[in-house]
């Protein structure tokens, strides 16, 4: 039985002893055992059937795999020798790499063989045929840093180079020394250390030395590069192990008690790509030292350095509008304020990430800039804005790494301040303004049917932006001199927006200035007066260019077609939004004797208002007759007594004008009569009525026949000028 098979059998037997609920799949256990995977980092980079279950039991499985290897041969050399003697060449390379990944990774030679050995050990290698061909063409170590890859592979490539840069350069023949030979004992090893090299050694001794702090700098898009003092060159092999926590400084390196182990390395730096989950993050570095690599791995970890960093602002949105720079963002709960620095680009030093309090423009008070900032009246130039989120930790102010953005503030073009638009006797527009003092600038006057978009004049923009967003074009320019232009009014132009635009000498840059709106109300059309006895409703189409419509009234006798409306009372006003809802305006009751109405559109502009052509409406009037049937009482004998009781009913009519008009009573048995010919005429009379005084015109008919009796005006051609207001329906029934 081969060594690999014995490892698999041991690992599967270990799995069978686990509780059925939550144990890894047999396929995952077999793959891990066959490839001798004991590094959690390698495990996390591969695809598994059930990675969460495998991760929960991985430490035990790694111990089983290591134990199996020792029991099956003890010495790595004998295991490698047996595999090499019995296995095919490819399998031999795979097993040798799994047994001794560190020494194999430092062997120079052919690039393809080296990459194959890394893949066989479980390493994720982001190098395909095209990238491999690019690497073979490199001529210096600096060329490696200029290699570009796709955005999807960028992070994998960056991590790969960070771990294997020295070996890759050696394989490519670009390193000054060969890595095929073991380093001298006096040369300190470099590079990462596998996470399974410490056999569960998570307790840390000693206390932190005063003043040894971790330094933080950005790494890529979202990562943090942590560096610390690597110690003196004293011949000792040092392994640094980095732990992180969100709530407090790590007190050990045990993942089971909330410590996240970032990694282990011989170098004095590591990169942490883990996203923040709280406002702050604590780090601590432990060191294991020894005369040899083996002694260092077996040594008790001792605290070496510590540090804390703060979560930067998230979701930066920044814009420049004229001389104003504004930004918005989000911060984590626990951030006390955000400091904002503005640094001129031409004053960048060698350490652009250094905090310079003299460049701080805001954020020195608690609660400031938690959602963004506004920087007003910024002089023209290019600046880098740096945003530092701040939090107090153990009584000390801690700043995040800066989030930066470069902004260019352009010198703003001046604008016209006194644009004036008037209309001459011919109906033409005369536009005047004061010329600009700056040489080389010119003023364009544009006549637009629509108002320019809000905010377009806040900053200087390119000509293309102006034409795209504001409908400005050569066709809208009003040509004239440096301070005056004349433009005729064209048909349909009831509302024009005259806008002054300042243009640079070459016309490439523009800034929108003031806009003067000039209205002219069009004629009122489709006017109709609808009357409902005690109410009049005036409907009409809204006149073009009008901001208001007025309804004025003149009496029928006084009107002679005069156009001076100043003395006429206004009976109604309506604005566009009200007209859109109702289509017209309700009027108070008009005089019964008639009146003349004028409907006029009013337009407004900067210097006042202007009246459009009036529309004349003649109201002939309406005489209202209010009818009532009232009881008539009298003395009647009842036996030996006289009593007062109802002896009949009579019709009373009240008019709102002095009028003498023929009236008729019409009866119909089956329903209420609707007009004077809709039934039997039973009484005709012509009383003389006085305004507002009820008058008894005749006794109400007494008839044994059932039915309804109703009063009508007996004028066939003038029915629309009279309105008879009926009494309650019960009074219209004929007397039984």
C-alpha positions in Angstrom: 0.0 0.0 0.0 1.4 3.4 -0.9 2.0 6.3 1.5 -0.7 8.3 -0.1 -3.3 5.5 0.3 -2.3 5.0 3.9 -2.9 8.7 4.6 -6.3 8.5 2.9 -7.3 5.4 4.9 -6.2 7.0 8.2 -8.1 10.2 7.3 -11.3 8.4 6.3 -11.2 6.3 9.5 -10.9 9.6 11.5 -13.9 11.0 9.6 -16.0 7.9 10.4 -15.5 8.6 14.0 -17.0 12.0 13.8 -20.7 12.7 14.6 -22.7 12.2 11.4 -24.1 15.8 11.7 -21.7 18.3 10.2 -18.8 16.1 9.3 -16.9 16.7 6.0 -17.7 14.7 2.9 -15.5 11.7 2.2 -14.4 13.2 -1.1 -13.1 16.4 0.6 -11.2 14.3 3.2 -9.7 12.1 0.6 -8.5 15.0 -1.5 -6.9 16.8 1.5 -5.2 13.6 2.6 -4.0 12.6 -0.9 -2.5 16.1 -1.5 -1.2 16.3 2.1 -2.9 19.7 2.6 -2.3 21.0 6.1 -2.2 24.8 5.3 -5.5 26.6 6.0 -4.6 29.2 3.4 -4.2 26.5 0.7 -7.4 24.9 1.8 -9.4 28.2 1.5 -8.2 28.7 -2.1 -9.4 25.4 -3.4 -12.9 24.2 -4.3 -14.6 21.7 -2.0 -18.0 20.0 -1.7 -18.6 21.3 1.8 -16.0 23.8 2.7 -17.7 25.0 6.0 -17.7 21.5 7.4 -14.2 20.9 6.3 -13.1 24.2 7.9 -14.6 23.3 11.3 -12.6 20.1 11.5 -9.6 21.1 9.5 -7.2 21.4 12.5 -7.9 17.8 13.5 -7.7 16.6 9.9 -4.3 18.3 9.4 -3.0 16.6 12.6 -4.2 13.3 11.3 -2.5 13.9 8.0 0.7 15.0 9.7 0.5 12.0 12.1 -0.1 9.7 9.2 2.9 10.9 7.4 5.2 10.5 10.4 3.8 7.0 11.1 4.2 5.9 7.5 7.8 6.9 7.2 8.8 9.6 9.7 11.4 11.2 7.6 10.3 13.4 4.7 13.3 12.3 2.6 12.2 8.6 2.8 8.6 9.5 1.9 9.8 11.5 -1.1 12.2 8.8 -2.1 9.6 6.0 -2.1 7.1 8.1 -4.0 9.8 9.2 -6.5 10.8 5.5 -7.1 7.3 4.1 -7.6 5.1 6.9 -9.0 4.9 8.3 -12.5 6.9 11.5 -13.1 3.9 13.9 -12.8 2.7 12.2 -9.6 6.2 12.2 -8.3 6.4 15.9 -8.7 3.0 16.4 -7.0 3.9 14.4 -3.9 7.4 15.8 -3.6 5.9 19.3 -3.7 3.2 18.4 -1.1 6.0 17.1 1.2 8.3 20.1 0.9 6.6 23.1 -0.7 9.0 25.7 0.7 12.2 24.2 -0.7 10.6 23.4 -4.0 9.2 26.9 -4.5 12.7 28.3 -4.3 14.2 26.1 -7.0 15.1 28.0 -10.1 14.8 26.6 -13.6 12.1 26.3 -16.0 9.0 28.6 -15.4 6.5 25.9 -16.4 8.0 23.3 -14.1 8.0 25.8 -11.2 4.4 26.8 -11.8 3.4 23.1 -12.1 4.9 22.4 -8.7 3.0 25.3 -7.1 -0.3 24.0 -8.6 0.4 20.5 -7.4 0.8 21.8 -3.8 -2.6 23.4 -3.9 -1.4 26.9 -4.7 -3.7 29.1 -6.8 -1.6 30.3 -9.7 -3.1 33.2 -11.7 -0.6 32.7 -14.7 -2.0 31.4 -17.9 -0.1 30.9 -21.2 -0.4 34.5 -22.3 0.9 35.9 -19.0 3.6 33.3 -18.9 4.8 34.4 -22.4 4.8 38.0 -21.1 6.9 37.0 -18.1 9.5 35.2 -20.2 10.0 38.5 -22.1 10.9 40.6 -19.0 14.4 42.0 -18.9 14.7 43.5 -15.4 13.2 43.0 -11.9 11.4 46.4 -12.4 9.5 45.0 -15.4 7.6 42.7 -13.1 5.9 45.6 -11.3 4.7 46.9 -14.6 2.9 43.8 -15.7 -0.8 44.4 -16.2 -3.6 41.8 -15.8 -7.3 41.9 -16.1 -9.3 43.5 -13.3 -10.8 40.1 -12.4 -7.3 38.7 -11.8 -5.7 41.8 -10.3 -6.0 40.9 -6.6 -4.9 37.2 -7.2 -1.9 38.4 -9.2 -0.9 41.0 -6.5 -1.1 38.4 -3.8 0.9 35.9 -5.8 3.7 38.3 -6.5 3.8 39.4 -2.9 4.3 35.8 -1.8 6.6 34.6 -4.6 8.4 37.6 -6.1 11.9 36.5 -5.2 11.3 32.9 -6.5 9.6 34.2 -9.7 12.5 36.5 -10.5 15.0 33.6 -9.9 13.1 31.3 -12.2 13.0 34.1 -14.9 16.8 34.6 -14.4 16.4 38.1 -13.2 17.6 37.6 -9.5 21.2 38.5 -8.7 21.6 35.1 -6.8 20.4 31.6 -7.4 17.7 30.2 -5.2 18.6 26.7 -6.0 21.1 26.6 -3.2 20.1 26.8 0.5 20.7 30.2 2.0 23.7 30.6 4.3 22.9 30.3 8.0 23.7 34.0 8.6 21.2 35.2 6.0 17.7 35.7 7.4 14.9 33.9 5.5 12.2 35.9 3.8 8.7 35.4 2.6 5.5 33.9 4.1 5.4 31.0 6.5 2.7 28.3 6.1 0.0 28.6 8.8 0.3 24.9 9.8 4.0 25.3 10.7 3.3 26.0 14.4 1.5 22.9 15.5 -1.3 24.8 17.4 1.2 27.1 19.2 -1.3 30.0 19.9 -0.4 31.2 23.4 1.8 34.3 23.5 4.1 35.3 26.3 5.8 38.6 27.3 4.5 42.1 27.2 4.6 44.7 24.4 7.8 46.8 24.4 7.1 50.5 24.7 7.1 52.5 21.5 7.1 49.5 19.0 4.1 50.3 16.9 2.7 49.0 13.7 2.6 51.4 10.7 -0.3 51.4 8.3 -0.3 52.3 4.6 -2.7 51.6 1.8 -2.3 48.4 -0.3 -4.2 48.2 -3.5 -7.9 49.2 -3.6 -9.0 48.0 -0.2 -6.1 46.4 1.5 -3.9 47.6 4.4 -0.1 47.1 4.4 1.2 46.7 8.0 4.9 47.2 8.7 7.0 47.0 11.9 10.5 47.0 13.1 12.1 43.7 12.0 14.9 43.7 14.6 18.7 43.6 14.4 20.6 41.3 12.0 21.9 39.1 14.8 21.8 35.7 13.0 18.4 34.8 14.5 15.6 33.4 12.4 12.5 35.4 13.2 8.9 34.5 12.3 6.3 37.2 12.8 2.7 36.2 13.3 0.0 38.8 13.0 -3.4 38.7 14.8 -6.4 41.0 14.6 -9.6 41.8 16.6 -12.3 44.4 16.4 -13.1 44.8 20.1 -9.7 44.8 21.8 -6.0 44.0 21.3 -5.4 40.3 20.7 -4.1 38.5 23.8 -3.2 35.3 21.9 -3.3 33.8 18.4 -6.2 31.4 18.9 -8.9 31.7 16.2 -11.4 30.0 18.5 -11.5 33.0 20.9 -12.2 35.7 18.4 -8.7 36.3 17.0 -8.3 36.4 13.2 -4.8 35.3 12.3 -3.8 37.5 9.3 -0.7 35.5 8.5 2.9 34.6 9.3 6.0 35.8 7.6 9.8 36.1 7.9 9.4 39.7 6.7 8.5 42.8 8.7 5.3 43.4 6.8 2.0 41.8 5.8 -1.0 42.9 3.8 -4.6 42.5 5.2 -7.4 42.5 2.7 -10.2 41.7 5.1 -13.0 44.3 4.9 -13.8 46.2 8.1 -16.8 45.1 10.2 -16.6 47.9 12.9 -15.2 51.4 13.3 -11.8 50.2 14.6 -9.4 47.2 14.3 -6.7 46.2 16.7 -3.5 44.4 15.5 -0.7 42.7 17.4 2.5 41.0 16.1 4.1 38.1 17.9 7.6 36.9 17.1 9.1 33.4 17.3 12.9 33.4 17.1 15.6 30.7 17.0 18.9 29.8 15.6 17.3 27.8 12.8 14.0 27.7 11.0 12.9 24.7 13.0 13.8 26.3 16.3 11.9 29.4 15.4 8.8 27.5 14.5 8.9 25.6 17.7 9.6 28.6 19.9 7.0 30.2 22.2 5.6 33.4 20.6 6.4 36.6 22.3 4.6 39.9 21.7 6.6 42.2 19.4 4.5 45.2 18.2 0.9 46.5 18.2 -1.3 49.0 16.5 -4.9 50.1 15.9 -6.4 51.6 12.8 -9.8 53.1 12.0 -12.2 52.3 9.2 -12.0 54.9 6.5 -15.0 56.7 5.0 -17.1 54.6 2.5 -18.9 55.5 -0.7 -17.1 58.7 -1.4 -19.0 61.0 -3.8 -17.3 64.2 -4.7 -17.9 67.0 -7.2 -16.6 70.4 -8.1 -19.0 73.2 -9.0 -17.4 76.4 -9.8 -15.3 77.4 -6.8 -17.0 74.9 -4.5 -16.0 71.4 -3.8 -18.5 69.2 -2.0 -18.5 65.5 -1.0 -20.7 62.9 0.7 -19.9 59.6 2.3 -20.9 57.1 5.0 -19.0 56.3 8.2 -19.2 53.4 10.7 -20.9 53.7 14.0 -18.3 54.9 16.5 -16.5 57.4 14.2 -16.4 60.7 16.0 -15.5 63.1 13.1 -13.9 63.2 9.7 -10.9 65.5 9.1 -10.6 66.9 5.6 -7.2 68.1 4.2 -6.8 70.1 1.0 -3.3 69.8 -0.4 -2.2 71.6 -3.6 -1.0 69.0 -6.1 2.2 70.9 -6.8 3.2 70.8 -3.1 3.1 67.0 -2.7 6.0 65.8 -0.6 7.8 62.4 -0.7 5.2 61.0 1.8 1.8 62.1 0.5 0.0 60.0 3.1 1.6 62.0 6.0 -1.0 64.0 8.0 -0.3 67.8 7.9 -2.5 69.6 10.3 -1.8 72.9 8.6 -3.7 71.6 5.5 -6.8 70.7 7.5 -9.8 72.7 6.3 -12.5 71.1 8.6 -13.2 68.3 11.0 -11.5 69.5 14.2 -14.7 69.3 16.2 -16.7 66.2 17.4 -19.5 65.3 15.0 -18.2 67.3 12.1 -18.2 66.0 8.5 -19.9 62.6 9.4 -21.8 62.6 6.2 -19.6 64.9 4.0 -18.2 68.4 3.6 -18.5 71.6 1.6 -15.4 73.7 0.7 -16.5 77.1 -0.6 -14.6 79.8 -2.5 -11.6 77.6 -3.5 -9.0 79.3 -5.6 -8.4 77.9 -9.1 -5.9 75.0 -9.1 -5.5 71.3 -8.7 -5.9 69.8 -5.2 -5.9 66.5 -3.5 -8.5 66.1 -0.8 -7.7 63.6 2.0 -10.5 62.4 4.3 -9.5 60.9 7.7 -12.1 59.1 9.8 -11.2 59.7 13.5 -12.0 57.7 16.7 -10.7 57.8 20.2 -9.1 54.5 21.4 -7.8 54.2 25.0 -7.8 58.0 25.3 -5.8 58.5 22.1 -7.1 60.0 18.8 -6.6 57.5 16.0 -7.0 58.3 12.3 -7.9 56.0 9.5 -5.9 55.7 6.3 -6.9 58.6 4.1 -9.4 58.3 1.3 -8.1 60.7 -1.4 -9.5 62.4 -4.5 -7.9 64.9 -6.8 -10.1 67.8 -7.9 -9.4 70.6 -10.4 -11.0 74.0 -9.7 -11.1 76.2 -12.7 -11.0 80.0 -12.7 -14.7 81.1 -13.2 -15.6 83.3 -16.1 -17.4 86.5 -15.0 -21.1 87.0 -16.0 -23.2 89.9 -17.0 -24.9 91.5 -14.1 -27.4 94.0 -15.6 -29.2 92.3 -18.5 -32.2 94.4 -19.6 -34.8 93.4 -22.2 -37.4 95.9 -23.5 -40.0 96.0 -26.3 -40.0 98.9 -28.7 -42.9 100.4 -30.7 -42.4 97.9 -33.5 -42.8 95.0 -31.1 -39.1 94.1 -31.3 -37.0 93.1 -28.4 -34.1 95.5 -27.4 -31.5 93.8 -25.2 -28.8 95.8 -23.5 -26.0 95.1 -20.9 -22.7 96.5 -19.6 -19.6 95.0 -21.4 -17.3 92.9 -19.4 -14.1 94.4 -18.2 -11.9 91.4 -18.9 -10.2 91.5 -22.3 -10.8 88.6 -24.7 -14.2 87.7 -23.3 -17.4 88.1 -25.3 -21.1 88.0 -24.4 -23.6 86.0 -26.3 -27.3 86.6 -26.0 -29.5 83.5 -26.5 -33.2 83.6 -27.1 -34.7 80.3 -25.7 -38.2 79.0 -25.6 -37.5 77.2 -22.4 -35.7 78.3 -19.3 -32.1 77.0 -19.0 -31.7 74.1 -16.5 -31.3 75.1 -12.8 -27.7 75.1 -11.7 -26.2 75.3 -15.2 -24.7 78.8 -14.5 -23.0 77.8 -11.3 -19.7 76.9 -13.0 -17.7 77.3 -16.1 -18.4 74.4 -18.6 -17.3 73.4 -22.0 -19.3 74.4 -25.1 -20.5 70.9 -25.6 -22.0 70.7 -22.1 -23.8 74.0 -22.7 -25.3 72.8 -26.0 -26.2 69.4 -24.6 -27.9 70.5 -21.4 -29.3 73.9 -22.2 -30.4 73.8 -25.8 -28.0 76.6 -26.7 -26.9 76.6 -30.3 -25.9 79.0 -33.0 -29.5 79.3 -34.0 -30.5 80.8 -30.6 -27.8 83.6 -30.7 -29.1 87.1 -31.0 -26.4 89.0 -33.0 -25.5 92.5 -32.1 -22.8 94.7 -30.7 -20.7 94.4 -27.5 -23.5 95.8 -25.4 -26.7 95.8 -27.4 -28.8 93.5 -29.6 -32.2 93.7 -31.3 -34.4 90.8 -32.1 -37.9 90.7 -33.7 -40.7 88.8 -32.2 -41.6 85.7 -34.3 -45.0 84.1 -34.5 -45.8 81.8 -31.6 -43.2 83.4 -29.3 -45.4 84.3 -26.4 -42.7 83.5 -23.9 -38.9 84.0 -24.5 -36.0 83.5 -22.1 -33.1 85.9 -23.0 -29.9 84.5 -21.4 -26.5 86.1 -21.4 -23.6 83.6 -21.8 -20.0 84.6 -21.3 -17.6 82.8 -23.7 -13.8 82.6 -23.7 -11.7 84.0 -26.5 -11.8 80.7 -28.4 -15.4 79.9 -27.4 -14.4 76.6 -25.9 -15.4 77.6 -22.3 -18.7 79.2 -21.4 -20.6 80.2 -18.4 -24.4 80.9 -18.3 -25.3 84.3 -16.8 -28.7 85.8 -15.9 -31.9 85.1 -17.7 -34.7 87.6 -18.3 -38.1 86.1 -19.2 -40.3 88.2 -21.5 -44.0 87.2 -21.8 -46.8 88.2 -24.0 -50.2 86.8 -23.2 -52.0 85.5 -26.2 -55.7 85.8 -26.9 -58.3 84.0 -24.8 -60.2 81.5 -26.9 -63.2 79.1 -26.7 -65.0 81.1 -24.1 -68.4 79.8 -22.9 -70.6 81.1 -20.1 -72.7 78.3 -18.5 -75.5 79.4 -16.2 -77.3 77.4 -13.5 -79.9 79.7 -12.0 -77.8 80.9 -9.1 -74.4 80.2 -10.5 -72.3 81.1 -13.6 -69.3 79.1 -14.8 -66.9 80.6 -17.3 -64.9 78.1 -19.3 -62.1 79.0 -21.8 -58.8 77.8 -23.3 -55.7 79.2 -21.4 -54.0 81.9 -23.4 -50.4 81.3 -24.4 -47.8 83.1 -22.3 -50.2 84.2 -19.6 -49.4 83.8 -16.0 -52.8 85.0 -14.9 -56.3 85.5 -16.3 -58.7 88.2 -15.0 -62.4 88.5 -15.5 -63.7 92.1 -15.4 -67.3 93.3 -15.4 -69.0 96.3 -16.9 -72.8 97.1 -16.8 -74.7 96.6 -20.0 -75.7 100.3 -20.1 -72.2 101.7 -19.4 -70.2 99.6 -21.9 -69.2 101.3 -25.1 -66.3 99.0 -26.1 -63.7 101.0 -24.1 -60.3 99.3 -23.5 -59.5 101.1 -20.3 -60.1 98.4 -17.7 -58.7 100.2 -14.7 -62.1 101.3 -13.4 -63.8 97.9 -14.0 -64.3 95.6 -11.0 -62.5 92.3 -11.1 -65.0 89.5 -10.5 -62.6 86.6 -10.8 -58.9 85.7 -11.1 -57.4 82.3 -12.0 -53.9 80.9 -12.3 -52.6 78.2 -14.6 -52.6 75.4 -12.0 -56.2 76.2 -11.0 -57.3 76.2 -14.7 -55.7 72.8 -15.3 -57.9 71.4 -12.5 -61.2 73.1 -13.4 -61.0 74.3 -17.0 -62.5 77.6 -16.0 -63.7 79.8 -13.1 -66.9 80.0 -11.0 -68.4 83.5 -10.9 -70.5 85.1 -8.2 -74.1 85.6 -9.4 -74.1 88.3 -12.1 -76.7 91.1 -12.2 -80.2 90.0 -13.2 -80.4 93.0 -15.6 -77.3 91.8 -17.5 -73.7 92.7 -17.8 -70.6 92.7 -20.1 -67.6 90.6 -19.1 -64.0 90.9 -20.3 -61.6 88.0 -20.1 -58.0 89.2 -20.2 -54.7 87.3 -20.1 -51.8 88.9 -18.1 -48.1 88.1 -18.7 -45.3 89.1 -16.3 -41.7 90.0 -16.9 -38.8 91.6 -15.0 -40.1 95.1 -15.3 -43.8 94.6 -14.7 -46.7 92.9 -16.5 -48.5 93.2 -19.8 -52.1 92.7 -20.7 -53.2 90.5 -23.7 -56.1 91.2 -26.0 -59.4 91.1 -24.2 -62.3 88.7 -25.0 -65.8 90.3 -24.6 -68.7 88.2 -23.3 -72.3 89.7 -23.2 -74.4 88.4 -20.4 -78.1 89.2 -21.2 -79.2 88.8 -17.6 -81.7 86.4 -15.9 -84.9 87.4 -14.1 -85.6 85.0 -11.2 -89.2 84.4 -10.0 -89.4 82.7 -6.6 -92.8 80.9 -6.2 -94.5 79.8 -3.0 -97.9 78.3 -2.2 -99.1 79.6 1.2 -102.3 78.8 3.2 -105.1 81.4 3.5 -106.9 81.5 6.9 -110.4 82.7 7.6 -113.4 82.6 10.1 -115.8 79.7 9.6 -118.8 78.6 11.7 -118.6 75.3 13.5 -121.9 74.8 15.2 -122.5 77.7 17.5 -118.8 78.9 17.3 -116.7 80.7 14.8 -113.1 79.4 14.4 -110.1 80.4 12.4 -108.9 77.8 10.0 -107.4 77.3 6.5 -109.9 78.2 3.9 -107.7 77.8 0.9 -104.2 78.5 -0.6 -102.8 81.2 -2.8 -99.8 81.6 -5.1 -97.2 84.2 -4.1 -94.4 85.3 -6.5 -91.3 87.3 -5.7 -89.1 88.8 -8.5 -85.6 90.1 -8.3 -86.5 92.9 -10.8 -89.4 95.2 -11.4 -91.2 93.3 -14.1 -94.6 92.7 -15.6 -94.6 89.3 -17.3 -97.4 86.9 -18.4 -97.6 83.7 -16.3 -99.5 80.5 -16.8 -100.4 77.5 -14.5 -100.1 74.1 -16.2 -101.6 70.9 -14.8 -100.6 67.3 -15.5 -102.1 64.3 -13.8 -99.3 61.7 -14.2 -96.2 63.8 -13.4 -94.7 67.3 -13.0 -95.1 69.5 -16.2 -91.7 70.3 -17.8 -92.7 73.3 -20.0 -95.7 75.5 -20.7 -97.1 73.1 -23.3 -96.6 70.0 -21.3 -100.1 69.8 -19.8 -103.4 71.5 -19.4 -103.4 75.3 -19.0 -105.7 76.1 -16.1 -104.9 79.8 -15.4 -103.2 82.7 -17.3 -102.5 86.0 -15.7 -100.0 89.0 -15.9 -99.1 90.5 -12.6 -97.0 93.6 -12.0 -94.1 92.5 -9.7 -91.7 94.7 -7.8 -88.1 93.8 -6.9 -87.9 91.7 -3.7 -91.6 92.1 -2.7 -93.7 88.9 -2.5 -97.0 89.4 -4.3 -100.2 87.2 -4.1 -101.1 86.7 -7.7 -104.1 84.4 -7.5 -105.8 81.6 -5.4 -104.3 78.2 -5.8 -106.7 76.1 -7.8 -109.0 73.7 -5.9 -109.7 70.6 -8.0 -110.6 67.0 -7.1 -108.6 65.6 -9.9 -105.1 64.3 -8.9 -102.0 65.7 -10.5 -99.3 68.4 -10.4 -99.6 72.1 -11.0 -96.6 74.2 -12.0 -96.0 77.9 -12.9 -94.3 79.0 -16.2 -93.5 82.3 -17.9 -95.7 82.6 -21.0 -93.0 84.0 -23.3 -91.9 81.4 -25.8 -89.0 83.3 -27.3 -87.5 84.6 -24.0 -87.7 81.5 -21.8 -83.9 81.6 -21.3 -84.1 85.0 -19.6 -86.4 83.9 -16.9 -85.9 81.3 -14.1 -88.9 80.2 -12.1 -87.9 78.7 -8.8 -90.4 76.0 -7.7 -91.6 75.6 -4.1 -91.3 72.2 -2.4 -92.7 69.4 -4.5 -95.4 68.7 -2.0 -96.9 72.1 -2.7 -97.2 71.5 -6.4 -99.8 68.8 -6.0 -103.4 69.9 -6.9 -105.8 70.3 -4.0 -108.1 67.2 -3.6 
